Every structure is written in C-alpha cells, then in structure tokens.
Amino acid sequence: MKIISFHRSTPFHDILADLQSHLAEPKDRQPWSCFDDLSCLCVNEQVYARHQQHFHRYPVTVEENVTVSVHSEEEIPWGVRYVGAERLWKRGRGAGVKIGVIDTGISRDHFELREQIKGGISLVSGKQNGHGTHVAGIIVAEMNQRGIVGVSPEAYLYDVRAFGDDGKSSLATILRAINWSIENKMDIINMSFGMPQYSEALARVVEKADKQGIIMVASAGNNGGEVEYPARYKNVVGVSAIDQKGKLADFSSRGKGANVKAPGVDILSTWPGNQFRTLNGTSMAAPHVTGLKALQLSRSRKTKE
C-alpha cells in the first residue's frame, strides 16, 4: 500500500478525476481509499507501480503503509515482582529449561503461552478448566509487550494433562504423569495439587524423579492446616501462599513440608480464550517457585559453558 499526499494548491477532486481518466484498466480506478479533506489517496502497490508517472504529474509525497503500534506494555504481576524475577532476568530468562506442568491442561493457543509450549500428553479426556492455563502463565507468560509476563518467560513448558474439568484425578493417573515427565527428561515438575494421605506408590515415583535430578515443586494445600502430599515428601519443594504484605494466607497449609512461601493471593494470570483472571491459592504460589528454579537452573548451565 502506498499513501500519496498531493499539494493542496490543486483541488483534490480535480486531481482524482484527472488520474482516473488516465488509468486504462477499470479495476485500477476503484476501489481507492480517499481522504478528500486531506488531499490524500491510498492505492495498492501494483496500481502505483503501473501508473507511477501519472501520480507524479502533481507535487506529491509518497509514503509506505508503515506499521503503527500502541504504546502498551505488559503488566508484571505483583507476584513476579515480589519474587525478584526482574532482577534475575538480567542473567537469563529460563531459556531451554524443560518444565512439566501436571494439571488440568493448558490452553495451547493462548497468545501468551503458545510459543513456549513444546509438547505434552493428555492422560484424561473431556473439557479442560482454566486452572492449568493459569498456572502456566505464572511460569512462562511471554515478554511480548501486551498482557502479562511470567517468572521465567523463556522456559519450555510441557502440558501434562492429568485432571478433568472438575479438578479431579486419580492416583494412578498422577503416577503416569510423573513417570511421563521422567521419561521425557523434564528438568522441573510443577504439581499444583495434593491429597491428604500418604501414598507409598507416589513416594516411590517422586523418589525416582529425584534420583534423575528432576526438581519437583508442589503446592502445600488450601486447608489452612497440615501440608498435603506430594508437597510433604522430603524430595519435593512444598510451597505455601502469602499475600502482598508477605503474610501467610489464611487458607494456606503450613508446617512440616512447607519449605518456602510465595505469592498466592490475587494472582493475575492467563485464562482460556486469550483472557486473564485473578485467582487465589497455593496452586498459584507453586509456579512462582517453579519459575525461579528455572531461572536458577538456566543461569547455572550458562556458568558451566
């Protein structure tokens, strides 16, 4: 597209009538985008190339149809700021670190996530809910001048769907999900879920992952009492939730197994349908830690190179 501005000394309607009379092809005459009060004309590249000499019979300024961008910036959610991610980005943003998100599934076409999702598996059928998408955004929402940004925006995400749209799964499915993460060589596994009772089988697969050098991060629970499993296992980083004042959230599980605290109140993140939503929970706290682990791991790999 060419944008042609004519000198105002000649009436624009006279210029337009003259130009159209010299154009042999009827298809070249219309449609044109005219701004009569500006003495400006927009024509496509082909028409301009064929009839350039006619346009330049008059004093003109010819411009390209350049791209114009809004002056918007992505929001850095308070949780991402709180954990110090901005400072750490100076030394890397998690590039190449493989993170398995065992959850309800991730909206893979979300504009904040689609470039960072590198694979995955669906172990359940049916519709998704937004929980997994929200968790994913906290970890890897892109730096793209719109929306939000995650803690480790260049990490690689793997969508390990193990929960139905009701937020429920089975122990057997969780075992398969963790095993898939081991077999596919994840560096980190985010587990924003839990159960109150100890499981020997779950303990064994967690131990297996730990022996493979996989970092496991899990939400402590939202019962306000004891930490749930898998967060409570010694091989797992259990994460409780705090608010913007650094206070432990009333709903957050606490005590043995809660190794760290992270933002989990009023957390803005991605939601299906290219949307965003604010949620509360230790499920939101865990991915902040997962993102930090990714930044640390990426940085340590760079140091060894």
Buried (B, 14 or more C-beta within 10 A) or exposed (E): EBBBBBEEEEEBEEBBEEBBEEBEEEEBBEEBEBEEEEBBBBBBEEBBEBBEEBBEEBEBEEEEEEEEEEEEEBBBBBBBEBBEBEEBBEEBBBBBBBBBBBBBBBBBEBBBBEEBBEEBBEBBEEEBBBBBBBBBBBBBBBBEEBBBBBBBBBBBBBBBBBBBBEEEBEEEBBBBBBEBBBEBEBBBBBBBBBBEEEBEEBBEBBEBBBEEEBBBBBBBBBBEEBBBBBBBBEBBBBBBBBBEEEEBBEBBBBEEBBBBBBBBBBBBBBBBEBEBBEBBBBBBBBBBBBBBBBBBBBBEBEEEE
